[in-house]
C-alpha cells in the first residue's frame, strides 16, 4: 500500500446522501458553523474555533497535506443542500502493519440521522478495499455515547477502555476502543 498514490489526489467517495471530497477554502463558513459549536468540539482533540481565521488556518493545514500527498481528511458534504457538514479521515495510519484509526466530526444540526455512520462505513470500505488494511480502529472519550454508537453501527467491536489514554484539553481522558477486521467486514 503506497499512501502517496492514494493521497496524491484524494478520491471522491459517494454514498446515498453524502459526497466525501477534498476540503477547500470555500468551505470555511460551513466548517466554522460546526467548529465554533462547543457541543461539537466537546469530544474532539481540537479546540473550539473562536474566529473564522481559526477555521481558515485549519483548512490551510489540510490543503498543505493534500499538496504533499499526506493523509488528510475528506470533507463530508450533504447532497441535499451542498453544505460541508463535517470531516472524516484516518487520523492515525501504520501502513507497514496495515492498521488505521478513523476519526470524524459532524455538525450538531445533523446528529442522530445516521450520516456519520454512513460516512464511516464508506471510509472503512475504502480502507479495506483500496488501502489493503487488515484492521481499522476508532477511539472516543468514554462519555461520548454518540460516537460509540456510530462505531457499533459500522460493525466495530468494543475492545475495552484505555485508561488515561490521551491527554486532551488539560486532562487525561479514558477512551473506549473499537475495531473492525477485514474478515469481519
C-alpha positions as CSV (number, residue, x, y, z in Angstrom):
1,X,0.0,0.0,0.0
2,X,1.5,3.3,-1.1
3,X,-0.1,6.1,0.8
4,X,1.3,8.7,-1.6
5,X,-0.5,7.1,-4.5
6,X,-3.9,7.3,-2.7
7,X,-3.4,10.7,-1.2
8,X,-1.7,12.5,-4.1
9,X,-5.3,13.0,-5.4
10,X,-7.7,12.2,-2.6
11,X,-10.5,10.2,-4.3
12,X,-14.1,11.4,-4.1
13,X,-16.3,8.8,-2.3
14,X,-20.1,8.9,-2.6
15,X,-22.9,7.4,-0.5
16,X,-26.7,7.7,-0.8
17,X,-26.8,11.1,1.0
18,X,-23.2,12.2,1.1
19,X,-20.2,13.2,-1.0
20,X,-16.8,12.7,0.7
21,X,-14.4,15.1,-1.0
22,X,-11.4,17.4,-0.6
23,X,-12.0,20.4,1.6
24,X,-11.5,23.8,0.0
25,X,-11.3,27.4,1.3
26,X,-14.9,27.8,0.1
27,X,-15.9,25.5,2.9
28,X,-14.7,27.9,5.7
29,X,-18.0,29.3,6.7
30,X,-19.7,25.9,6.8
31,X,-16.9,24.5,8.8
32,X,-16.9,27.4,11.2
33,X,-20.6,26.9,11.9
34,X,-19.9,23.5,13.4
35,X,-16.3,24.1,14.5
36,X,-17.4,27.0,16.7
37,X,-20.0,25.0,18.4
38,X,-18.8,23.9,21.9
39,X,-21.1,20.9,21.9
40,X,-19.4,19.6,18.7
41,X,-15.9,20.3,19.9
42,X,-16.5,18.9,23.4
43,X,-15.3,15.3,22.5
44,X,-12.6,16.0,19.9
45,X,-8.9,16.8,20.3
46,X,-9.1,20.3,18.8
47,X,-10.3,23.5,20.5
48,X,-13.5,25.2,19.6
49,X,-12.9,27.7,16.7
50,X,-13.3,31.2,18.1
51,X,-13.0,33.0,14.8
52,X,-13.2,32.3,11.1
53,X,-9.4,32.7,11.0
54,X,-9.1,29.6,13.2
55,X,-11.1,27.7,10.6
56,X,-9.1,29.1,7.7
57,X,-5.9,28.2,9.5
58,X,-7.1,24.6,9.8
59,X,-8.1,24.5,6.2
60,X,-4.7,25.8,5.2
61,X,-3.1,22.9,7.2
62,X,-5.3,20.4,5.4
63,X,-4.6,21.9,2.0
64,X,-0.9,21.6,2.7
65,X,-1.4,17.9,3.5
66,X,-3.2,17.4,0.2
67,X,-0.4,19.2,-1.7
68,X,2.2,16.9,-0.1
69,X,0.3,13.7,-0.6
70,X,-0.1,13.1,3.1
71,X,-3.1,11.5,4.9
72,X,-5.7,14.2,5.1
73,X,-9.5,14.4,5.8
74,X,-12.4,14.1,3.5
75,X,-15.0,16.9,3.8
76,X,-18.5,15.5,4.4
77,X,-20.9,17.2,2.0
78,X,-24.6,16.7,2.4
79,X,-26.1,16.2,-1.0
80,X,-29.4,17.6,-0.1
81,X,-28.1,21.2,0.4
82,X,-24.4,21.1,-0.8
83,X,-23.2,22.1,2.7
84,X,-20.0,20.9,4.3
85,X,-21.2,19.3,7.5
86,X,-18.1,17.6,8.9
87,X,-14.9,15.8,8.2
88,X,-13.8,12.2,8.3
89,X,-10.3,10.6,7.9
90,X,-7.7,8.2,9.0
91,X,-6.3,10.1,11.9
92,X,-3.6,7.5,12.5
93,X,-2.1,5.1,10.0
94,X,0.5,2.4,10.2
95,X,1.0,1.2,6.6
96,X,3.6,-1.4,7.5
97,X,1.1,-3.0,9.9
98,X,-1.9,-2.4,7.6
99,X,-3.7,-0.7,10.5
100,X,-5.5,2.6,10.6
101,X,-7.7,4.6,13.0
102,X,-10.7,6.5,11.8
103,X,-11.9,9.8,13.2
104,X,-14.8,12.1,12.4
105,X,-16.8,15.1,13.4
106,X,-20.2,16.3,12.2
107,X,-22.3,19.4,12.7
108,X,-24.8,19.1,15.6
109,X,-27.5,20.0,13.1
110,X,-27.0,16.6,11.5
111,X,-26.7,14.4,14.6
112,X,-28.9,11.4,15.1
113,X,-29.9,10.7,11.4
114,X,-27.2,8.2,10.5
115,X,-25.0,10.4,8.4
116,X,-21.8,9.9,10.4
117,X,-22.3,6.1,10.3
118,X,-22.9,6.4,6.5
119,X,-19.7,8.3,6.0
120,X,-17.7,5.9,8.3
121,X,-18.9,2.8,6.5
122,X,-17.8,4.2,3.2
123,X,-14.3,5.1,4.6
124,X,-14.0,1.7,6.2
125,X,-14.9,0.1,2.9
126,X,-12.2,2.3,1.2
127,X,-9.7,1.3,3.8
128,X,-10.2,-2.4,3.3
129,X,-10.7,-2.4,-0.5
130,X,-8.3,0.3,-1.7
131,X,-5.7,0.6,1.1
132,X,-5.2,-3.1,1.8
133,X,-5.9,-2.6,5.6
134,X,-6.5,-5.5,7.9
135,X,-7.7,-3.6,10.9
136,X,-9.5,-0.3,11.3
137,X,-10.0,1.1,14.8
138,X,-11.6,4.1,16.4
139,X,-11.5,5.6,19.9
140,X,-13.7,8.0,21.7
141,X,-13.9,9.6,25.1
142,X,-15.8,7.3,27.4
143,X,-18.7,9.8,27.8
144,X,-19.1,10.3,24.1
145,X,-22.1,8.0,23.7
146,X,-23.0,9.2,20.2
147,X,-19.5,8.3,18.8
148,X,-19.5,4.9,20.5
149,X,-22.9,4.3,18.8
150,X,-21.5,5.2,15.4
151,X,-18.7,2.7,15.9
152,X,-21.1,-0.1,16.9
153,X,-23.4,0.7,13.9
154,X,-20.4,0.4,11.5
155,X,-19.8,-3.2,12.7
156,X,-16.9,-2.4,15.0
157,X,-16.4,-4.5,18.2
158,X,-15.8,-2.9,21.6
159,X,-12.4,-3.9,22.8
160,X,-12.2,-2.1,26.1
161,X,-11.3,1.0,27.9
162,X,-7.9,2.6,27.6
163,X,-7.4,4.3,30.9
164,X,-6.0,7.8,30.7
165,X,-5.2,7.0,27.0
166,X,-4.9,10.6,25.8
167,X,-4.1,14.0,27.3
168,X,-6.5,16.4,25.8
169,X,-8.0,19.7,27.0
170,X,-5.9,19.9,30.1
171,X,-6.7,16.4,31.4
172,X,-6.1,12.7,30.8
173,X,-9.1,11.1,29.1
174,X,-10.3,7.5,29.4
175,X,-11.0,6.2,25.9
176,X,-13.3,3.4,24.5
177,X,-11.5,1.4,21.8
178,X,-13.4,-0.3,19.0
179,X,-12.2,-2.1,15.9
180,X,-13.2,-4.0,12.8
181,X,-11.1,-6.5,10.9
182,X,-11.0,-7.1,7.2
183,X,-12.5,-10.6,7.6
184,X,-15.4,-9.1,9.7
185,X,-16.3,-6.5,7.1
